[in-house]
C-alpha cells in the first residue's frame, strides 16, 4: 500500500497524461476518464497485485474496464506500470497505434479484455472469477462500470450470475459521475436507488467519495475480506474531475478540448 | 470412442446434438480445463450429460444468453476451454454482439455449440428456428463455422475444437440424421469432402442437406446423370480448392442448406466461384421468409429442401453449362 499523498500525485500526473493524449488525438472521452482516475490510481497503484514491467505476470490480479471509453485513463496507468513505452500514449487513436480508441486486448499489453460496447465487461469479469475459483487461486478480479452503462440489461444478468456463484473474488467499482452523453442520468434513464439495487441482487455494497484515494483504498481492502458474495464500490465522482472547465459538463463526455481549453487544463493540473 | 460400437449398422440414425452431449461428457474426463455453460436449455442442448458428471465445471447462467457469452469469454481468458450452448437462434441472434465484441474481436478460445439449427426444429415454429445463424457467424472475423452431417462427424468436430485455439461455432440439429461416416473419421479445419464422385454436376451440402444431396444424386443417377456430392461441413474457412476443382470438373453446381439462401453456404460458394472460377450455380435454401410450425418432413417440402428440389435445380443448372 502506497502513501496516499504519493497516490494523489500519481493521479495528478495521470490526469495530465489523459489531457495531453486526448488533445493530441483530437478525439476521445475526457469526462469519464477524469472521473475514474482517482479510483483507478488507488486500485492499480495501491491495491492490485501486479508486477510492473510484466503485463503477463501469471499471479496478477485481473482488471476489466467495462466502461471502455475510459481507455485513456487505463492506458496512462498501464504506461506508468511500464507495460509499454510511455511515448506510445501520444499515438492514441492513430492509425497503426497499439492504443485503439477503445481497449483491445490484441494490441495493448495490460488490457485483459476487449471492451467498448457497454454492459459487457461484468460478465467477462465473472468468467475470470469463476476460472480463478476453479483453480483455487487467490488472484482477484476487478471491474470498472459506468453509471450510464448499468442501463444495459446484461449488467443485471451478470449481477445475478456473480451473486448466484458467490464470486467473492470479484470487486466492481461503479463510477457514479451522474452524467452520460445525452445528459444527466436522472433525466436520460434513472438508475437510482443504486445501492439498494445492488444489495437486492445480493452484492456487498459500499459507497465512497470516489475522489478520496484513502476512502477507495479502505473500501477495496474491506471488499477483499467479504466472503460468499461479490462486492461493489459505488464511487461518487464528478465527471471531468480536476479541470474546472470540464467538471460536471455534459459536453465533455466525448468532446476534446480546444487549444485554449487544453492550455487552461494543463495549467490547472500543473499547479494542483 | 467410449461406448460407441465400432461399426454402425446401416441405416443407423444419430442426432448431432445428442452426440455432442455424449462426446462432451467423454472429453470432460480427458480435459480438466473444459467447462460448459448453458442458458437453461441443458436438456435440449444435451449439455446436461456433462453437467451430471462434472457439476463443478458446469455453469447454468439461467435465461441470459448475452451474459453466457461474456462469462464464457472470461473463463477462456482464465485459461479454461469453455463450451457455451443454447438454441442456435438465441446463441447467434440474442448474443451476436457479445460474440462479436468479446469472443471474436478478442479472438478468444470459446466454443459455441448451438442446437436446434434450421427449420427441422419443427413444431416450435419460426421463432425457434435459426435460419440466419450461419450468415451471422460467417461474417465474424476469427470465427470458424461448421455444421456436422452426422454423429461421427459431430464427435470428430467437437474433439477437434478442443485442440484448436480460437473461437468456433458449431450448429447441431434437433432431429437425428443417417450415419454416413465411420468412427475413424477425422475432422480437418477448412477441408470439404467428396462423398460421391460424378461428372455432370456438383451438389454441395452441409448438415441435413448432405443427406438430401446424396438422395438427389440417386434420383439423378436414374436419369443417367452423375453428380459429385460434397460435404462442406466447415463453412468457414471454406475449402475453395475443392469447390474450384468441382466447378472445373463438373461445370455447374447446386448448393443446399437448411438456412436462408442468402449469407450462408450458397453465398459462400458463390463468392469463391465468382472470383476464381465463374460457373453456373443454383442455390437451394429458404427464400426470404421465416420458418413455420409443422413436422420436419412437411417443412422440408414446404421450403423446397427435398432431394426432388435439388435434382430439379441440378437439371436446370446443367442446361446452363458453358463447358462440356
Interface residues (C-beta under 8 A of the other chain):
Chain A: X62 X104 X105 X106 X112 X113 X114 X115 X116 X117 X120 X121 X122 X123 X124 X125 X126 X127 X128 X129 X130 X131 X132 X134 X135 X153 X154 X157 X158 X160 X161 X164 X165
Chain B: X35 X56 X57 X59 X61 X62 X64 X66 X67 X68 X69 X70 X71 X72 X73 X74 X75 X76 X77 X78 X79 X80 X82 X97 X98 X101 X102 X105 X106 X107
